[in-house]
């Protein structure tokens, strides 16, 4: 089923090669082709529609505030950066999963970690760039975890050690970055998929 975005004047798409699956899912779901952004420009016109090449995390707030009629990002960003108050858009989840938001820990301590996070009276701190998403997953799964007191914007696998917390949570696609930092998946918290935001 095609998603109709006719009437949209501005469409926000996520920049970066790691967002290619999200862009492809948008094209398949709408039947539209995202134009190329050339000469360092972050905007391009295609068939009377302006496409804006911006950071994925900024898309929910910009669509919510009415600066664009349509945006595409991951469901992780939809949760983490949803505008405060009522959202003026609907979310259409499209395409296949792009990864799993996962809890990461030192491989030798995974059995012990699993036991503690499910039965502990105290919450274990987690290094993450997605504190709101982590809280949502923790409540949903009744896990004794909470974001570390310092929010980081990336490299959470390394931040786990720097912040002296037992766990990290991040989007895992192949697990290569986690393994390179001596971490393994403790448990998958939520599948992340592409999502098209359409303003009401």
C-alpha positions in Angstrom: 0.0 0.0 0.0 1.4 3.3 -1.1 1.5 6.3 1.3 0.0 9.3 -0.3 2.0 12.5 0.5 0.5 14.6 -2.3 0.1 18.2 -1.4 3.4 18.2 0.6 5.6 21.2 -0.2 8.5 20.3 2.1 9.8 16.8 2.8 12.6 16.2 5.4 15.0 13.3 4.8 17.8 12.1 7.0 21.4 12.8 5.9 24.2 10.3 6.1 25.0 7.0 4.4 23.9 5.1 7.6 20.3 6.4 6.9 20.2 4.9 3.3 17.8 2.1 4.4 15.4 4.8 5.8 15.5 6.8 2.5 15.0 3.6 0.5 12.0 2.6 2.6 10.5 6.1 2.0 10.9 5.7 -1.8 9.3 2.3 -1.8 6.4 3.4 0.4 5.6 6.6 -1.5 6.7 5.7 -5.0 8.8 9.0 -5.1 12.5 9.3 -5.6 14.5 11.5 -3.3 16.6 13.9 -5.4 20.4 14.0 -5.2 21.9 16.7 -3.0 24.8 18.1 -4.9 27.5 20.8 -4.4 27.2 20.6 -0.6 23.6 21.8 -0.7 21.1 20.4 1.8 18.0 21.1 -0.3 16.8 20.1 -3.7 13.6 20.6 -5.7 11.9 17.6 -7.4 8.5 18.0 -9.2 7.7 21.1 -7.2 8.5 19.6 -3.8 11.4 20.8 -1.7 13.5 18.0 -0.1 15.6 18.9 2.9 18.6 16.8 3.9 18.9 17.2 7.7 19.8 15.3 10.9 17.4 12.4 11.5 16.9 13.5 15.2 15.6 16.9 14.1 12.9 15.6 11.9 10.1 14.9 14.5 10.3 18.4 16.0 10.4 20.2 12.7 7.4 18.3 11.3 5.6 18.7 14.6 6.2 22.4 14.5 4.8 22.7 11.0 8.1 23.5 9.1 7.4 20.5 6.8 4.5 18.4 5.9 6.4 15.1 5.7 9.5 13.7 7.2 11.2 10.3 7.3 13.4 9.0 10.2 13.7 5.9 12.4 11.2 4.9 15.0 14.0 5.5 17.6 14.0 9.2 16.8 10.2 9.3 16.8 10.2 8.2 20.4 13.3 10.2 21.6 12.5 13.5 19.9 8.7 13.6 19.8 7.7 17.2 20.4 6.4 18.0 23.9 2.6 18.3 23.9 0.3 17.1 21.2 1.9 16.0 17.9 0.3 17.3 14.8 1.4 14.3 12.7 0.7 10.6 12.2 3.5 8.0 12.1 3.5 5.4 9.3 6.0 2.6 10.1 7.3 1.3 6.8 9.9 -1.2 5.6 12.1 -3.7 7.3 13.9 -3.3 10.6 17.1 -1.4 10.4 18.4 -2.6 13.7 17.5 -3.4 17.3 17.9 -0.9 20.2 19.8 -3.2 22.6 21.2 -3.3 26.1 25.0 -4.0 26.0 27.3 -5.3 28.7 30.6 -7.0 29.2 30.3 -10.5 27.8 31.6 -12.2 30.9 28.9 -10.7 33.1 25.8 -11.1 30.9 24.2 -13.9 32.9 24.6 -11.9 36.1 23.4 -8.6 34.5 20.3 -10.4 33.1 19.4 -11.6 36.6 19.9 -8.3 38.3 18.1 -6.0 35.8 15.0 -8.2 36.1 14.8 -8.6 39.9 16.6 -5.6 41.4 15.1 -3.1 43.7 17.5 -0.5 42.5 18.0 0.8 38.9 21.3 0.2 37.1 22.7 3.1 35.1 23.0 2.9 31.4 25.1 5.1 29.0 22.8 6.0 26.1 22.1 8.7 23.5 18.4 7.7 23.8 17.3 8.3 27.4 13.6 8.7 26.6 13.6 5.5 24.5 15.4 3.6 27.2 12.9 4.7 29.8 10.0 3.6 27.5 11.7 0.1 27.0 12.5 -0.3 30.7 8.8 0.4 31.6 7.5 -1.8 28.9 9.7 -4.8 29.9 9.8 -4.0 33.7 13.6 -3.8 33.8 15.6 -2.1 36.6 17.6 0.3 34.4 17.7 4.0 33.9 19.8 6.5 31.8 23.1 7.6 33.3 23.1 11.1 34.8 25.2 12.4 31.8 23.5 12.2 28.4 25.9 11.5 25.6 25.4 12.0 21.9 27.4 9.1 20.6 30.1 6.5 21.2 28.0 5.0 24.0 30.0 1.8 23.9 33.1 3.7 25.0 31.1 6.0 27.3 30.1 3.0 29.4 33.7 2.8 30.6 34.3 6.5 30.9 31.0 7.1 32.9 31.8 4.0 35.1 28.3 2.5 34.5 27.7 -1.2 34.0 25.6 -1.0 30.8 25.2 0.8 27.5 22.1 1.0 25.2 22.4 1.7 21.5 21.1 0.8 18.0 22.7 -2.5 17.0 22.8 -3.4 13.3 25.7 -5.8 13.1 27.1 -5.7 16.6 30.6 -4.9 15.3 31.1 -1.7 17.3 29.9 -3.4 20.5 32.3 -6.3 20.1 35.2 -3.9 19.3 34.6 -2.3 22.7 34.3 -5.7 24.5 30.5 -5.7 24.8 27.8 -8.1 23.8 24.1 -7.8 23.6 22.5 -8.4 27.0 19.0 -8.2 25.4 17.2 -6.6 22.5 14.8 -3.9 23.7 13.0 -2.8 20.6 13.1 -3.2 16.8 13.8 0.0 15.0 12.2 0.6 11.6 11.8 3.5 9.2 8.9 5.8 9.9 7.2 8.4 7.7 5.8 11.4 9.6 2.8 13.0 7.9 1.4 16.2 9.2 -2.3 16.2 9.9 
